[in-house]
């Protein structure tokens, strides 16, 4: 995933937080296939971090979206 020109290591984030795409889909209400495609897509400037993905991560962890963004920015930039 990318935010602007910043690449985010979303797979490591999921591993560190013990999150599965299935769990995130269940807690967030977003489809498994949609999230799976998003979290496993190739990195490019044409595939920026999606707000839906941030919202899904936040819902799965009962957190605010800004906290997820801050954590990604501080610990998961490539």
Protein Blocks (a to p, Z undefined) as FASTA:
>chain_A
ZZhjaccdfklmmmmnopafklmmmmnopafklmmmmmmgccdfklccdfklmmmmmmmn
opafklmmmmmmmmmcZZ
